[in-house]
Amino acid sequence: MLDTVENLVRPVFPFTAIVGQEEMKLALILNVIDPSIGGVMIMGDRGTGKSTTIRAIADLLPEIPVVAEDPFNSHPSNIELMSEEIKQSFQRKLDLPTAYVKVPMVDLPLGATEDRLCGTIDIEKALKDGVKTFEPGLLAKANRGILYVDEVNLLDDHLVDLLLDAAASGWNTVEREGISIRHPARFVLVGSGNPEEGELRPQLLDRFGMHAEIRTVKDPTLRVQIVEQRSQFDQNPQAYINESLSEQDELKQRILQAQQILPNIQIDYDLKIKISEICAELDVDGLRGDIVTNRAAKAYAAYHNRTSVTKPDIEKTITLCLRHRLRKDPLESIDSGEKVSKVFQAIFN
């Protein structure tokens, strides 16, 4: 029976075997190390491996402890990551059965409704029997995992608003006819899209912590390498996955270690001032850019096993954090990423 279940699981291309697209891979790794960065928006050409890379990072992550049979993936000991029901049981010191599951990877289909996303309350049962019956949605399923929206630029704006609100607050609240239910919804939000199919509204784009831009690989040698790798994987997925096990384990341990040391990472006041100078010089609205850049630089330092942030840590992450927050000027020929790098060099040098 176990063999049958294992065979039904769709094999996932190993994250460490993905060639190129370093910017996208870095953005995903940093968001996994520190989900408070606020997710990543990946814009790029069709067929550049966006979906493959996102599924690969989810498959790479270690299993997490959850309360068995809980639809919200509640943590067995951390109150902040518990649903209300589990929290009450925990406070009454009831025994909570624990299970280990893979990090949830939830796809949000383009045709999803608000009820499918947020969940629904059974009003009839509530009025008849006085019992709150909640049918969890995709936000509940994605708690403590990754929520992936392909073609996010084609999603209804009000659904994007709901998504971003939940991602920012870490909670989802459903209210129907005076009945309210609240549950944790802490997830890494990953959106992808093709710029040819339309842009996100600037105020929605600003809510994503990072913005990665990817292009089709032009080098013929790299293109051949990618095609050959994909052919090998398609012919014998398990053998290909086994070949990458040691690199996958090494990266998994590196991410775990970074998550553990992240709370102790320091960033000097002078560096914070310089980050804010860059944001002011680029005329970035609000303070999200400053906050996200500080968090991303700390996550990058943790990923490289350092206890304090250095100039190169900021240099590697600031373009990802700011390029989508710049005001669009139709007369300007310089790319927004290049503009961020130029201002960085001017202020730091």
C-alpha positions as CSV (number, residue, x, y, z in Angstrom):
1,M,0.0,0.0,0.0
2,L,2.8,2.4,0.9
3,D,4.6,1.7,-2.4
4,T,1.4,2.6,-4.2
5,V,1.0,5.9,-2.3
6,E,4.7,6.8,-3.0
7,N,4.3,6.0,-6.6
8,L,1.2,8.3,-6.8
9,V,3.3,11.3,-5.5
10,R,4.3,13.4,-8.4
11,P,8.2,13.7,-8.4
12,V,9.5,17.2,-8.0
13,F,12.6,18.5,-9.9
14,P,15.4,19.1,-7.3
15,F,15.9,22.7,-6.3
16,T,19.7,22.4,-6.3
17,A,19.8,21.1,-9.9
18,I,18.0,24.1,-11.3
19,V,20.4,26.0,-13.6
20,G,20.6,29.8,-13.6
21,Q,17.8,32.1,-12.4
22,E,19.9,32.9,-9.3
23,E,17.9,36.0,-8.4
24,M,14.6,34.0,-8.2
25,K,16.2,31.2,-6.2
26,L,17.8,33.7,-3.7
27,A,14.5,35.5,-3.2
28,L,12.7,32.2,-2.4
29,I,15.4,31.1,0.0
30,L,15.4,34.4,1.9
31,N,11.6,34.3,2.2
32,V,11.8,30.8,3.6
33,I,14.4,31.9,6.1
34,D,12.3,34.9,7.2
35,P,8.6,34.8,6.0
36,S,8.1,38.3,7.5
37,I,10.0,39.6,4.4
38,G,6.5,39.4,2.8
39,G,6.7,37.0,-0.1
40,V,8.0,37.4,-3.6
41,M,6.6,38.4,-7.0
42,I,8.4,36.7,-9.9
43,M,7.9,38.3,-13.3
44,G,9.4,36.7,-16.4
45,D,9.0,35.2,-19.8
46,R,7.0,32.0,-20.4
47,G,8.8,28.7,-19.9
48,T,11.6,30.0,-17.7
49,G,11.0,27.6,-14.8
50,K,9.0,29.8,-12.5
51,S,6.6,27.1,-11.4
52,T,9.2,24.4,-11.3
53,T,11.5,26.4,-9.0
54,I,8.7,27.3,-6.6
55,R,7.5,23.7,-6.3
56,A,11.2,22.6,-5.8
57,I,11.8,25.0,-2.8
58,A,8.6,23.6,-1.1
59,D,9.7,20.0,-1.7
60,L,13.2,20.8,-0.3
61,L,12.0,22.1,3.1
62,P,12.1,19.9,6.2
63,E,8.9,18.4,7.6
64,I,7.1,20.5,10.3
65,P,5.3,19.4,13.5
66,V,1.5,19.9,13.4
67,V,-1.4,18.9,15.6
68,A,-2.7,15.8,14.0
69,E,-6.0,16.1,12.0
70,D,-6.0,19.9,12.5
71,P,-7.2,21.7,9.3
72,F,-5.1,24.8,10.1
73,N,-1.7,23.0,10.6
74,S,-1.5,24.3,14.1
75,H,1.9,24.1,15.9
76,P,1.7,21.7,18.9
77,S,3.5,24.1,21.3
78,N,3.7,27.7,19.8
79,I,0.5,29.6,20.7
80,E,1.1,32.2,18.0
81,L,0.7,29.4,15.4
82,M,-2.4,27.8,16.8
83,S,-6.1,28.0,15.9
84,E,-8.5,29.2,18.6
85,E,-9.7,25.7,19.3
86,I,-6.3,24.1,19.6
87,K,-5.1,27.1,21.8
88,Q,-8.0,26.4,24.2
89,S,-7.1,22.7,24.4
90,F,-3.4,23.7,25.0
91,Q,-4.3,26.1,27.8
92,R,-6.4,23.4,29.4
93,K,-3.3,21.2,29.2
94,L,-5.1,18.6,27.1
95,D,-3.0,16.0,25.2
96,L,-2.4,17.2,21.6
97,P,-1.4,14.4,19.2
98,T,1.5,15.5,17.0
99,A,2.3,14.5,13.4
100,Y,5.1,15.6,11.0
101,V,4.0,16.7,7.6
102,K,5.7,18.2,4.5
103,V,5.6,22.0,4.3
104,P,2.2,22.8,2.7
105,M,2.4,24.0,-0.9
106,V,-1.0,25.4,-2.0
107,D,-1.9,26.5,-5.5
108,L,-4.5,29.2,-5.9
109,P,-6.4,28.7,-9.2
110,L,-7.3,31.8,-11.2
111,G,-11.0,31.0,-11.0
112,A,-11.1,30.7,-7.2
113,T,-13.9,32.5,-5.3
114,E,-13.6,34.4,-2.1
115,D,-15.2,31.6,-0.2
116,R,-12.7,29.1,-1.6
117,L,-9.9,31.3,-0.6
118,C,-11.0,32.4,2.9
119,G,-13.4,29.6,3.9
120,T,-17.1,29.7,4.7
121,I,-19.3,29.7,7.8
122,D,-22.4,27.4,7.7
123,I,-25.0,30.1,8.6
124,E,-27.9,27.6,8.7
125,K,-26.2,25.4,11.3
126,A,-25.2,28.4,13.3
127,L,-28.8,29.8,13.4
128,K,-30.4,26.4,14.0
129,D,-28.1,24.7,16.4
130,G,-26.0,27.7,17.7
131,V,-22.8,25.9,16.5
132,K,-20.0,27.7,14.6
133,T,-19.2,25.4,11.7
134,F,-16.4,26.6,9.6
135,E,-15.3,25.1,6.2
136,P,-11.6,26.0,5.9
137,G,-10.4,27.6,2.7
138,L,-7.0,27.7,1.0
139,L,-5.6,30.3,3.4
140,A,-6.1,27.7,6.3
141,K,-4.5,25.0,4.2
142,A,-1.5,27.2,3.4
143,N,-0.8,28.2,7.1
144,R,2.9,27.6,7.8
145,G,3.6,26.8,4.2
146,I,3.8,28.4,0.7
147,L,0.8,29.9,-1.2
148,Y,1.5,30.1,-4.9
149,V,-0.5,32.2,-7.3
150,D,0.4,31.7,-10.9
151,E,-0.5,34.5,-13.3
152,V,-1.2,36.7,-10.2
153,N,-1.6,39.7,-12.6
154,L,-4.7,38.1,-14.0
155,L,-6.3,37.5,-10.5
156,D,-9.3,39.6,-9.4
157,D,-8.0,42.7,-7.5
158,H,-10.2,42.1,-4.5
159,L,-8.8,38.5,-4.1
160,V,-5.3,39.9,-4.4
161,D,-6.2,42.4,-1.6
162,L,-7.5,39.6,0.6
163,L,-4.4,37.6,0.0
164,L,-2.0,40.4,0.8
165,D,-3.9,41.4,3.9
166,A,-3.7,37.9,5.3
167,A,0.0,37.6,4.3
168,A,0.8,40.9,6.1
169,S,-1.2,40.3,9.3
170,G,-0.7,36.5,9.6
171,W,-4.4,36.0,10.3
172,N,-7.6,35.4,8.3
173,T,-10.9,36.6,9.6
174,V,-14.2,35.4,8.0
175,E,-17.4,37.3,9.0
176,R,-20.9,36.3,7.8
177,E,-24.2,37.6,9.3
178,G,-22.6,38.7,12.6
179,I,-20.7,35.5,13.1
180,S,-16.9,35.8,13.1
181,I,-14.1,33.2,12.9
182,R,-10.4,33.9,13.0
183,H,-7.5,31.6,12.3
184,P,-3.7,31.9,11.7
185,A,-2.7,32.3,8.1
186,R,1.1,32.6,8.1
187,F,2.5,31.7,4.7
188,V,5.1,32.7,2.2
189,L,3.2,34.3,-0.6
190,V,4.7,33.7,-4.1
191,G,3.2,35.2,-7.2
192,S,4.3,34.8,-10.7
193,G,3.3,36.3,-14.0
194,N,4.3,37.3,-17.5
195,P,4.6,41.1,-17.9
196,E,3.2,40.8,-21.5
197,E,-0.2,39.8,-19.9
198,G,-0.4,43.0,-17.8
199,E,1.1,44.5,-14.7
200,L,-0.2,44.5,-11.1
201,R,-1.5,47.7,-9.7
202,P,1.4,49.6,-8.0
203,Q,-0.3,49.6,-4.6
204,L,-0.7,45.8,-4.8
205,L,2.8,45.3,-6.2
206,D,4.2,47.3,-3.3
207,R,2.7,44.8,-0.8
208,F,5.0,42.0,-2.1
209,G,8.3,42.0,-0.1
210,M,10.5,41.2,-3.1
211,H,10.3,41.4,-6.9
212,A,12.4,39.0,-9.0
213,E,12.8,39.5,-12.7
214,I,13.8,36.5,-14.8
215,R,14.7,36.3,-18.5
216,T,15.1,33.4,-20.9
217,V,18.7,32.0,-20.8
218,K,20.5,33.2,-24.0
219,D,23.7,31.1,-23.6
220,P,23.4,28.1,-26.0
221,T,25.6,25.9,-23.7
222,L,23.4,26.6,-20.7
223,R,20.2,26.0,-22.8
224,V,21.5,22.6,-23.9
225,Q,22.4,21.7,-20.2
226,I,18.9,22.6,-19.1
227,V,17.3,20.5,-21.9
228,E,19.5,17.5,-21.1
229,Q,18.8,17.7,-17.4
230,R,15.1,17.9,-18.0
231,S,15.2,14.8,-20.3
232,Q,17.2,12.8,-17.7
233,F,14.6,13.8,-15.0
234,D,11.6,12.8,-17.2
235,Q,13.2,9.4,-18.2
236,N,13.9,8.4,-14.6
237,P,12.8,10.9,-12.0
238,Q,13.8,8.9,-8.9
239,A,17.3,8.2,-10.1
240,Y,17.8,11.9,-10.9
241,I,16.4,13.0,-7.5
242,N,18.8,10.5,-5.7
243,E,21.8,12.0,-7.5
244,S,20.9,15.4,-6.0
245,L,20.2,14.2,-2.4
246,S,23.5,15.3,-0.8
247,E,23.2,18.9,-2.3
248,Q,19.6,19.0,-1.3
249,D,20.4,17.9,2.3
250,E,23.3,20.4,2.5
251,L,21.0,23.3,1.4
252,K,18.2,22.1,3.8
253,Q,20.7,22.2,6.8
254,R,21.9,25.6,5.7
255,I,18.4,27.0,5.7
256,L,17.6,25.5,9.1
257,Q,20.8,26.9,10.6
258,A,19.9,30.4,9.1
259,Q,16.4,30.2,10.6
260,Q,17.9,29.4,14.1
261,I,20.5,32.3,14.1
262,L,18.3,34.9,12.4
263,P,17.0,36.4,15.7
264,N,20.6,37.2,16.8
265,I,21.7,38.9,13.6
266,Q,22.7,42.6,14.2
267,I,22.7,45.5,11.7
268,D,24.7,48.6,12.5
269,Y,22.9,51.9,12.9
270,D,25.0,53.5,10.1
271,L,23.9,50.8,7.7
272,K,20.2,51.4,8.6
273,I,20.7,55.1,7.9
274,K,22.3,54.3,4.5
275,I,19.4,52.0,3.6
276,S,16.9,54.8,4.4
277,E,19.0,57.3,2.5
278,I,18.7,55.1,-0.6
279,C,14.9,54.7,-0.2
280,A,14.6,58.5,0.2
281,E,16.8,59.2,-2.8
282,L,14.8,56.8,-4.9
283,D,11.6,58.6,-3.7
284,V,10.1,55.3,-2.4
285,D,6.6,55.8,-0.9
286,G,6.1,54.7,2.7
287,L,8.5,52.7,4.8
288,R,7.9,49.2,3.5
289,G,11.1,49.4,1.4
290,D,13.2,50.3,4.5
291,I,11.7,47.5,6.6
292,V,11.9,44.8,4.0
293,T,15.5,45.7,3.0
294,N,16.6,45.4,6.7
295,R,14.9,42.0,7.0
296,A,16.3,40.7,3.7
297,A,19.9,41.8,4.6
298,K,19.6,40.0,7.9
299,A,18.3,36.9,6.3
300,Y,21.1,37.0,3.7
301,A,23.7,37.4,6.5
302,A,22.1,34.4,8.4
303,Y,22.2,32.3,5.2
304,H,26.0,33.0,5.0
305,N,26.4,32.1,8.7
306,R,27.3,35.6,9.8
307,T,26.2,37.4,13.0
308,S,26.1,40.9,11.6
309,V,25.0,42.5,8.3
310,T,27.7,43.8,6.0
311,K,27.6,46.1,2.9
312,P,27.6,43.1,0.4
313,D,24.6,41.7,2.2
314,I,22.6,44.8,1.5
315,E,24.0,45.1,-2.0
316,K,22.8,41.5,-2.9
317,T,19.3,42.1,-1.6
318,I,18.3,45.8,-2.0
319,T,17.4,45.6,-5.7
320,L,15.0,42.7,-5.0
321,C,13.4,44.8,-2.3
322,L,13.1,48.1,-4.0
323,R,12.9,47.8,-7.8
324,H,9.1,47.4,-7.8
325,R,8.5,50.3,-5.4
326,L,9.9,53.0,-7.8
327,R,7.5,55.3,-9.6
328,K,7.2,54.6,-13.3
329,D,8.5,57.3,-15.5
330,P,7.6,56.6,-19.2
331,L,10.4,58.9,-20.4
332,E,13.1,57.1,-18.4
333,S,15.2,54.6,-20.3
334,I,17.1,53.1,-17.3
335,D,15.8,49.9,-15.8
336,S,14.5,50.2,-12.3
337,G,16.9,47.5,-11.0
338,E,19.9,49.4,-12.5
339,K,18.6,52.6,-10.9
340,V,18.6,51.0,-7.5
341,S,22.2,49.7,-8.0
342,K,23.3,53.2,-9.2
343,V,21.9,54.9,-6.1
344,F,23.4,52.2,-3.9
345,Q,26.9,52.7,-5.3
346,A,26.6,56.5,-5.0
347,I,25.5,56.5,-1.3
348,F,27.8,53.6,-0.1
349,N,30.9,54.9,-2.0
